[in-house]
Each structure stands twice: as structure tokens, then as C-alpha cells.
Amino acid sequence: MEYLLKNGKSVTIRAPRVEDAEAIIELVKKADSETRFLAREAGEFKLTLKEERSIIISTLASLDRTWFVAEYEGKIVGQCSVGLIRQYYRYRHRAGVAFLIAEEYCNLGIGGKMMEECLSWCRSHSIEQVELDVVTTNSRALNMYRGFGFEVAGTIPKALHYKDGTYADEYFMIKRI
């Protein structure tokens, strides 16, 4: 789906293709080195091209999860995933979402467009509750999530432990749909 951004340019939010694997790997490595808000330290993402391609194929074949990339001016600049929390019946009303956008492409509205696609997928799969974790100091992400109606359901103290010995708390957020 093509969307108009705040800067007047367009972004395409679409499913990844096998041929996107290398660009996705580079995006993840770049983003990991740009922020402390993601799960990994720089250099911890170790998937090979073959492994990344396999993940793309299996995700596209799945009925319980999906994945979107953001393509801006011909380049993969962001990605998001959405899927069931667990496969058991008692959990099938819940889905989790996760986002990653290269720093230089933040504040253009790309995250919001990816969220729209994730929520659309959730509605089409009878999801009632969407969940995510976010570092409590990530004000940019918090503003977006709150703008979509997510609410803090709890705090996970010391959720992330950094190499420098410091910690970050995370909010557990939910949105009923």
C-alpha cells in the first residue's frame, strides 16, 4: 500500500520479498547501531542471507503472523511484524507488534503507516488485543503508540541490560480493537 508522508513524498508498506533479504539485514544492523531502544546491542544480529530468506518465506506462508517493510525512494528503511502471541486457543485473540525504522527516516510518519497495516491485519484476523513493549524513555515511539490508542498496562523494571552496565525499563502496552 502506498502512503503520502509528512514531507510530501510517498512510502510503500508491503510484504518483504526474498530478494529484500540483504537490505533487511543491513537495515537491522544499522538500526541496532543507532539506538538503545531495540532488543539487541550493535553486532548481535547474526542472521545469514540464507537464514533471512528462509524467515521471509516462512513468514509469508504463515496464517498466524505477517511482516511488512517500508520502502522509501527505492530503499528498505523500516520493518514491522505482527502475529499471535501464542498458538493456543486461549491466546488467539492477542497479537504482538514490533517496529524498526532507520534513524534518518524517523519523524516522517512511516511508523504510523506501518502501524495502520498491522492493525488492519489484526482486524482481519479477529484479534481483540494488540500488545507491545517499549523502552520507557522512547518518547517518539510512545507518542505514536498513544496516538493509536495504546495504553500502558504495566512496567517491566530493568527489562534491558546494556553492555555499559546500565538498564532500561520497558512499558507493556495494549490496545483493544
C-alpha positions in Angstrom: 0.0 0.0 0.0 1.4 3.4 -0.9 1.0 6.3 1.6 1.8 10.0 1.5 4.2 11.1 4.2 4.5 14.4 6.1 7.3 15.6 3.8 5.0 15.1 0.7 6.9 12.0 -0.5 5.4 8.5 -0.6 6.3 5.3 1.2 5.2 1.8 0.2 4.3 -0.6 3.0 4.4 -4.1 1.7 5.3 -7.7 2.4 9.0 -8.4 2.1 10.3 -10.3 -0.8 13.1 -12.9 -0.8 15.2 -10.5 -2.8 14.9 -8.0 0.1 16.8 -10.2 2.5 20.1 -8.4 2.1 18.6 -5.0 2.5 16.7 -6.1 5.6 19.8 -7.5 7.2 21.6 -4.2 6.6 18.7 -2.2 7.9 18.6 -4.2 11.2 22.4 -3.9 11.7 22.2 -0.2 11.0 19.3 0.4 13.4 20.9 -1.7 16.1 23.9 0.6 16.0 21.8 3.8 16.0 19.7 3.4 19.1 19.5 1.8 22.5 15.7 1.3 22.2 16.0 -2.0 20.3 16.5 -5.5 21.8 20.0 -6.1 20.5 23.4 -4.5 21.0 25.2 -3.5 17.8 26.7 -6.5 16.2 24.4 -9.1 17.9 22.2 -9.6 14.8 23.9 -12.6 13.1 21.4 -14.0 10.6 22.9 -15.1 7.3 21.4 -14.2 4.0 20.1 -17.8 3.7 18.5 -17.7 7.1 16.9 -14.3 6.4 15.5 -15.6 3.1 14.1 -18.6 4.9 12.4 -16.4 7.6 10.8 -14.3 4.8 9.5 -17.4 3.1 8.1 -19.0 6.3 6.5 -15.7 7.5 4.8 -15.2 4.2 3.4 -18.7 4.3 2.1 -18.3 7.9 -1.5 -17.6 8.7 -0.7 -16.5 12.3 1.8 -13.7 11.6 3.0 -11.3 9.0 5.7 -8.9 8.2 5.8 -5.5 6.4 8.7 -3.5 5.1 8.7 0.3 4.4 10.2 1.1 1.0 11.1 4.8 0.6 12.7 6.1 -2.6 13.5 2.5 -3.6 15.2 1.6 -0.2 14.0 -0.5 2.7 14.0 1.9 5.6 11.8 0.2 8.1 10.1 -3.0 9.0 7.4 -4.2 11.4 5.9 -7.6 12.4 2.6 -8.6 13.8 1.5 -12.0 14.9 -0.3 -14.2 17.5 1.3 -14.1 21.0 0.9 -17.9 21.2 -0.8 -20.6 19.2 -3.1 -21.9 21.9 -6.8 -21.1 21.6 -6.9 -19.1 24.8 -4.3 -16.7 23.4 -5.6 -16.4 19.8 -7.3 -13.1 20.5 -3.9 -11.4 21.2 -1.2 -10.3 18.8 2.1 -8.6 19.4 3.7 -5.9 17.2 7.3 -4.8 16.8 8.8 -1.9 14.8 12.2 -0.8 13.5 12.9 2.3 11.4 16.3 3.6 10.4 17.0 6.8 12.4 17.3 9.1 9.4 13.7 8.1 8.3 12.1 8.7 11.7 9.5 11.6 12.1 8.2 11.2 8.6 5.1 9.2 9.6 6.5 5.8 8.4 5.9 4.2 11.7 2.3 5.3 11.7 1.7 3.9 8.3 3.2 0.6 9.3 1.0 0.6 12.4 -2.1 1.1 10.2 -1.1 -2.0 8.2 -0.5 -4.1 11.4 -3.9 -3.0 12.9 -5.6 -3.8 9.6 -4.1 -7.3 9.7 -5.2 -7.7 13.3 -8.8 -6.8 12.5 -8.9 -9.2 9.5 -7.7 -12.0 11.8 -10.2 -11.3 14.6 -7.6 -10.1 17.0 -9.1 -8.3 20.0 -5.9 -7.1 21.8 -2.7 -5.8 20.3 0.4 -5.7 22.6 3.9 -4.3 22.5 6.9 -3.5 24.7 8.7 -0.1 24.5 11.5 1.4 26.5 10.0 4.0 28.9 12.3 6.8 27.6 11.5 6.2 23.9 9.2 9.3 23.7 8.9 9.3 20.0 7.5 5.7 19.9 5.4 6.3 23.0 3.7 9.3 21.3 2.9 7.2 18.2 1.6 4.3 20.2 -0.6 6.5 22.4 -1.8 8.3 19.3 -3.1 4.9 18.1 -4.8 4.3 21.5 -2.3 2.1 23.2 -2.3 2.3 27.0 0.4 1.3 29.5 -0.7 -1.9 31.2 2.5 -2.3 33.3 6.2 -1.6 33.7 8.9 -4.2 33.3 11.8 -2.9 35.5 15.3 -3.4 34.2 13.9 -5.0 31.1 17.1 -4.3 29.1 20.6 -4.6 30.4 23.3 -2.7 28.4 26.9 -3.6 28.0 27.9 -0.5 29.9 26.1 -1.9 33.0 23.0 0.3 32.8 19.4 -0.8 32.5 16.3 0.4 30.8 12.7 -0.2 31.9 10.0 -1.1 29.4 6.3 -0.4 29.3 4.0 -3.2 28.4 1.3 -1.5 26.3 -2.0 -2.8 24.9 -4.7 -1.7 22.6 -8.2 -3.2 22.4 -9.6 -3.4 18.9 
